[in-house]
Amino acid sequence: MRYIILIIFSICFVLNVQAQLYEGGLFLGGSNFIGDVGSTTYIAPNKPAVGLLVKWNRSPRHSFRASVMITELEGNDHRSNDPRRMARNYNFKNSLLEFSAGMEFTFLDFDLHSTDHQMTPYLYTGISAARHKNYYFRGGVQTAENLQSWAYGIPMVLGFKTTTMIDGVILGAEIGVRYTFSDEIDGSVPDAPSRKARYSFGNLNSNDWYVFSGITLTYTFGQKPCYSDY
């Protein structure tokens, strides 16, 4: 009898490994920057942002998630409510390529094995790494340093997702704030040590933030596992 139980357990374990539910799809939306140049409004997308994301659904309440995002961050002092920034009149643009990985948690069970309609708010967090060009301001003009850096950060995403009338398609909407450990994205702190003392400006104790706001459209694939309790 114990051999039969062992065989059944082994078969179910193999199916569980090979028959997970995955998601793959797109992010479409906009981005905005929060730093030493431009507006300090937290949610004010002013540039388009697109991305690819994949999820590995481990239970109805959590998933492993990874994404690649592309955008151009822009900051313009004229869009700020701060009179000092408006008088300064700086502006910048910087292309950004972000890689992110972490865990997504749902507030309610989101059981993709069920045929019932599913919907839930969710949270996502993890780590991010954003590749960007380096600039500094000389005479009030954005000047390239011919260097690139990585801005590492922590994504903090709040969203809502629901199954749709199309089998396997999930629609979501989310706002994702990225806190970075960098102050170089907007050019307020040059990357080259020889320029830092002369050309740095702004609040040197506050790092850069950026925000992605938009919708996600993913398609699920895989099969219902034989057994899963984690």
C-alpha positions in Angstrom: 0.0 0.0 0.0 2.8 2.4 0.9 4.3 1.9 -2.6 1.0 2.8 -4.2 0.8 6.0 -2.1 4.4 6.8 -3.0 3.7 6.4 -6.7 0.6 8.6 -6.6 2.5 11.3 -4.6 5.4 11.1 -7.1 3.1 11.5 -10.1 1.2 14.4 -8.5 4.5 16.1 -7.7 5.8 15.8 -11.2 2.5 17.2 -12.6 2.7 20.0 -10.1 6.2 20.9 -11.3 5.3 20.7 -15.0 1.7 22.0 -14.9 1.8 25.4 -13.3 -0.3 28.3 -14.5 1.7 31.1 -16.0 0.8 34.5 -17.4 2.5 36.6 -20.1 1.5 39.9 -21.5 1.9 43.6 -21.9 1.9 46.8 -19.9 0.7 50.0 -21.6 0.6 53.3 -19.9 2.6 56.4 -19.0 5.4 57.5 -16.7 6.4 60.5 -14.7 9.4 61.5 -12.7 9.7 62.9 -9.1 13.0 64.5 -8.2 15.0 67.8 -8.3 13.7 68.9 -11.7 10.1 69.3 -12.8 6.8 68.7 -11.1 6.6 67.0 -7.7 3.1 65.6 -8.4 3.2 61.9 -7.6 0.8 60.6 -10.3 1.1 62.8 -13.5 2.1 60.6 -16.5 3.6 62.7 -19.2 5.5 60.2 -21.4 4.3 56.8 -22.8 5.6 53.6 -21.2 5.4 50.0 -22.5 6.6 46.8 -21.1 6.5 43.0 -21.0 5.6 41.0 -17.9 5.4 37.3 -16.9 4.0 35.7 -13.8 4.3 32.3 -12.2 1.2 31.7 -10.2 2.0 29.7 -7.1 -1.3 30.0 -5.3 -4.6 31.9 -5.5 -3.0 34.6 -3.3 0.6 35.1 -4.6 2.7 35.0 -7.8 6.3 35.4 -8.8 6.5 38.3 -11.3 9.1 39.8 -13.6 8.9 42.6 -16.1 10.9 44.7 -18.6 9.8 48.4 -19.0 10.8 51.1 -21.4 10.1 54.8 -21.2 11.5 58.3 -21.5 11.4 60.2 -18.2 10.9 63.9 -18.5 11.0 66.8 -16.0 10.2 70.4 -16.7 10.4 73.1 -14.0 7.5 75.0 -15.7 5.2 72.2 -14.7 6.1 72.6 -11.0 4.1 74.6 -8.4 7.3 75.7 -6.8 8.1 79.3 -7.8 11.8 78.7 -7.3 11.8 75.9 -9.9 9.7 77.9 -12.3 12.2 80.7 -12.1 15.1 78.3 -12.6 13.5 76.8 -15.7 15.5 73.6 -16.0 14.2 70.6 -18.0 15.6 67.2 -18.8 14.8 64.0 -20.7 16.3 60.6 -20.0 15.6 57.2 -21.6 15.0 54.4 -19.1 15.2 50.6 -19.4 13.9 48.8 -16.3 14.1 45.2 -15.2 12.1 44.2 -12.1 11.4 41.0 -10.3 9.5 40.2 -7.1 6.2 38.9 -5.6 2.6 39.9 -6.3 0.1 39.4 -3.5 -3.7 39.5 -3.9 -6.2 40.8 -1.3 -8.7 38.1 -2.4 -8.3 34.6 -3.8 -7.7 34.8 -7.5 -8.1 31.2 -8.6 -7.3 30.8 -12.2 -8.4 27.1 -12.0 -12.0 28.2 -11.4 -14.5 28.9 -14.1 -16.1 31.6 -12.0 -15.4 35.3 -12.6 -12.4 36.5 -10.6 -11.4 40.0 -9.5 -9.1 41.4 -6.7 -6.9 44.3 -5.7 -3.2 43.4 -5.5 0.2 44.6 -4.3 3.5 44.0 -6.0 7.0 44.6 -4.6 10.5 43.4 -5.2 13.7 44.9 -6.7 14.3 46.9 -9.8 17.3 48.0 -11.9 16.9 50.8 -14.4 19.6 51.6 -17.0 19.8 55.3 -17.8 22.1 57.9 -19.4 24.1 60.4 -17.2 23.7 64.1 -17.5 24.6 67.3 -15.6 23.5 70.9 -16.0 26.0 73.4 -17.3 24.7 77.0 -17.7 21.2 75.7 -17.2 21.5 73.3 -20.2 21.3 69.5 -19.9 24.7 68.2 -20.9 25.5 64.5 -21.6 28.4 62.8 -19.7 28.7 60.0 -22.2 28.2 57.6 -19.4 25.4 55.2 -18.3 24.4 54.0 -14.8 22.1 51.6 -13.1 19.5 53.0 -10.7 18.5 50.3 -8.3 15.3 50.6 -6.5 12.2 49.1 -4.8 8.9 49.0 -6.8 5.7 49.6 -4.8 2.7 48.7 -7.0 -1.0 48.9 -6.2 -3.4 47.4 -8.8 -6.7 45.7 -9.6 -7.2 42.8 -11.9 -10.1 40.8 -13.3 -10.8 37.9 -15.6 -12.5 38.8 -18.8 -15.1 37.3 -21.2 -12.2 36.0 -23.3 -11.0 32.7 -21.7 -7.5 33.0 -20.3 -7.2 36.8 -20.7 -6.7 38.9 -17.6 -7.1 42.7 -17.5 -5.5 44.9 -14.9 -4.9 48.5 -13.9 -2.0 49.6 -11.7 0.0 52.5 -10.4 3.6 51.6 -9.6 6.0 53.9 -7.7 9.7 53.2 -7.9 11.9 54.5 -5.1 15.5 54.4 -6.3 18.9 54.5 -4.5 20.1 57.0 -7.1 20.0 60.8 -7.4 21.5 60.9 -11.0 18.5 60.3 -13.2 17.6 64.0 -13.7 21.2 65.2 -13.8 21.1 67.0 -10.4 24.1 65.0 -9.3 26.7 64.3 -12.0 28.2 60.8 -12.1 31.8 61.9 -12.7 33.4 62.7 -9.3 35.2 65.7 -10.9 31.9 67.4 -11.6 29.9 66.6 -8.4 31.0 69.4 -6.2 30.6 72.1 -8.9 27.4 71.0 -10.7 25.3 69.3 -8.1 22.1 71.0 -7.0 18.8 70.3 -5.3 18.1 68.2 -2.2 21.1 65.9 -2.0 19.4 63.9 0.8 16.4 62.9 -1.3 16.8 60.3 -4.1 14.9 60.0 -7.4 11.5 58.5 -7.8 9.5 57.6 -10.9 6.0 56.2 -11.5 4.4 53.9 -14.0 0.6 54.1 -14.4 -1.3 52.0 -16.9 -3.1 48.8 -17.7 -1.9 45.2 -18.0 -3.2 42.6 -20.4 -2.0 39.0 -19.8 -2.8 35.6 -21.1 -2.7 32.5 -18.9 -1.3 29.2 -20.0 -0.6 25.9 -18.3 -2.8 23.2 -16.7 -4.4 22.7 -13.3 -1.9 20.9 -11.1 -2.6 17.6 -9.4 -1.6 18.9 -5.9 -0.4 22.2 -4.6 -0.5 23.6 -1.1 2.0 26.5 -1.3 
